[in-house]
Amino acid sequence: WLKLRLDNLLLPMMRKHGVSMWIVVNEEFHPDAVTESIVPPVPMVGRRDFFIFFDNGAKLERFAVVRYEEEQLKKFYTVISPPRDKTAETILKIVNERKPKTIALNYGYGRGQTDGITHDAYKFLAETLGKEHESRFVSAGNLVTDFLDTRLAEEHKHYLAAITVTDILT
């Protein structure tokens, strides 16, 4: 389902919400709530892992800039595992080559699932990308809400079963 969701849902939703690039930052000991919906289960998180989605006009490009390469990620992302001191340079290169009009980050929407970026991670991106790119930062709140609230037809019966079990347990 992850492949179907990333292949079929995310790009139209990014366009609907005016997002040309979306960066999700997942930190060790502080996972972004969105991460479990955009990546397969990974056993190890680096100090800070970045999942970058870019609408290139024809398709959705997906990058995982991670400290530890995981085979599972390679099924869904172009995986880049730079040395720790090259992470910022790698992210800047991806952004500079693509020149996004907007860069959505998970902040400023008022729901826990949409406010996953820490102040430290925001500062890292702002310093790494510079003032010009920082001026393009926007909230990913509407995109995140839409993506997490939408079910594929293939998911529907399983989602209903999960809701029923949850109701019984609570």
N, C-alpha and C positions, 0 to 999 in steps of 0.2 A: 504494500500500500504506500510505503514511503516513496518509492520510485514513481508510482502513479500520481501521488499528490504533488511531488516536485515537478514532474513532467507536465501535468495537466492543469493544476490549480494555481500554482504560485505566480507564473508569468502574467496571466490575465488579471489576477488580483493586484499585482504590482502596478500594472498599467491603469487599472481602475482607480487606484489610490495615488497616482502620480509619483511612484517610486521608481527611479531608474537603477539605484543600487541599494541593497539592504545588507547591513553588516550586523551580525549577531556575535556578541562576545561572550564566550563561556569561560568562566574562571574556576580554577581549582578552589574548592571549598565554597564557591559561590556560583552554582550553575544558573544560567538564565532559564527561566521557566519554559521558554520556547524550544530550547535545545532538544528535548526529548521528542519533539514533533518534527524536527528537521534533520536529525541524524539518527543512524542506527545506534543501538547501545554500544558505547565504547568503554572499555575497562579502565582507561587512564586518561586524565585530562592534564594538559600541561599547565604551566602557570597561568597562561591565557591563550585560548584557542579562538580562532576567528573563522566564521562561516560567512562567505561573501557571495551574494547573488547579484548578477548584473544583467539587465535587459539590453542586449546588443542590437535590438531592432528586428532580428530574425529569430533569435532563440534566447533561452536563459542560460547564462554561464554560471557555473557553481564552483567555488573554490573553498577548500578547507586548508587554512594556514594553521598548522598544528605542530606542537612540539614533538609528539610521538606519532609516527605513522601507524595507522590501523588499517588492516586489509579491508574491513567492512566499509570504511569511508570511500575507498577507491571505486566502489560500485555506484556511488552517487555524486562524487565530487572529483575535481582535479585536485589532488592532494599535494600540498607543498609543505615541506618540513625543513625550514631554514634553521641554521644555527641560531641559538637564542639571541645573539647580538645582531642578527640580520632580519629579525621579524619585522621591525618597523620599516626597514628598507624594502622588504618584500611587499608589504601592504601598500606602501606609497607607490611602488611600481605598478601594482595592479590598478590602483585608483587613477594614477596619472595616465596610464595607457588607455583607459576607458572614458575618462572625462565625464563622469555622471552629472546630470543636472541636479539631482537630489540624492542624498545619502541618508537613508532611514536608519535610525537607531532605536533601540527599545527603551524609550523614556517618554515621560510627559503625557500620559493618557489617563492616569488615575485608576488603572486596574493592575493588580499584582502581576498578572501574566504578561503585561505589556511594558513593565518598568524594570527590566532585568539588568540593564547596564549599570555598573557601579560608577561612582564619581571618578575613581582612579582610572578605570578603563576609558571613560569619556575623555579625561585629560590626556591619556596616552594617544588616543586617536586624534584629538585636536592638535597636539604637539607634533605627532607623526605626519599628519596630512597638511598642516599649515592653515593659516587664516582663510585662504581662498576656498579650500574644501570645507573647512569648518562652517563657513557661511551657508553651505548647502545642506547642513545637517537638519533633518526634520524628524518628527516623531513617527515611529512605525506603528503606533497604536491601532489605527484603523485596519492596517494590513494584517497585523498579528491577530486581532479579534476576528476578522473575516476568515483568515486561514485556519485558526483553531476551531471556529464554530461551523465550518463547512465539512460535510461528510461526502465521500465518494459513494456512488451507488453500491459498490462492492463492500463498503464498510457498514452500510446502514443496518442490516440485520444483526451484526455483531455489536454495534453500538447500542441498539435497542436492548439486546440481551444484557449488556453491561449496566445499562440504566436500571433494568429490572432487578438485577442482583444487588446493585447499590441500594435501591429502594427497600428490598427485603432486609438487607443487613442493617440499614439505618432505622 
